[in-house]
Amino acid sequence: MSKLIINRLDYARIKKCINDAKQFKSISDSEAEKLMNELDSAKIVEPESVPANVVTMNSIVKLSFLNNNKQVQFQIVYPSQSNIKENKISIFSPIATALIGYKVKDEIEWIVPAGLTKIRIDEIIYQPEAAGDYDL
């Protein structure tokens, strides 16, 4: 699989969120470590250089659970903006952590309460970088 791509601003903001959350104990050490590992393994690029098919912060993503063909759509946001009723999922949620930096058509194995499942990124409905919104 190709290397994850994260824009420089998202990388810095997510790291700050993780450090703040660890300080306030609003993220577990294991979740923080998992997200930091994802970030540290990614290719960091300028916002203008992010391909339009990559999931970034504030992206609205449509994905399928391949085990049951269920489709869901949500936006990946910073913790302070999360709102499940508006389908805004925090980057600290396991599914957002699993998706950030991946591309349309990528399939990702993800552990849910019922066990291992596979998800596929079907479409990015909105990506800030593709829309020229570099400072969200």
Phi, psi and omega in degrees: 000146181288163182291143176296149179241128179229138178280153187304319181292315177300316181304310182295317182292318179295317178300318179296317178300318180296313180297318177297315182296321178296319179298321181266005178058035179260007173220141179286155179300322182291319177294319178298317181295319180299314180293318178298320178297318177300312181298315185289342178268355185276159171274123182266126181229163174292149181307321181293342184262001181285124176299149184293346182261016181254135178285123179234176175300141180073005175290145171258119190241140172248128180222162179240140169273115188288341179286335181225008180058020177284135177253142175225159178223136176200169178249137178269121186229171174287156186308321183291344182258356185295141180200103186300326180294333179262010182058037176253114187253131180295144174302338179282349178287145183304323182290321178294317177302320181292330187268330188303130178089350178274169186247162173304137181083352175293143174248133186233132173278137185220136180267121177247170180308328181277356180125200183282134175226164177244135176240149178236135175280112183274321187198147169252110184285323178216131173229122184306317183296318179295330180273357181082012179267081188276348187240031177287000000 
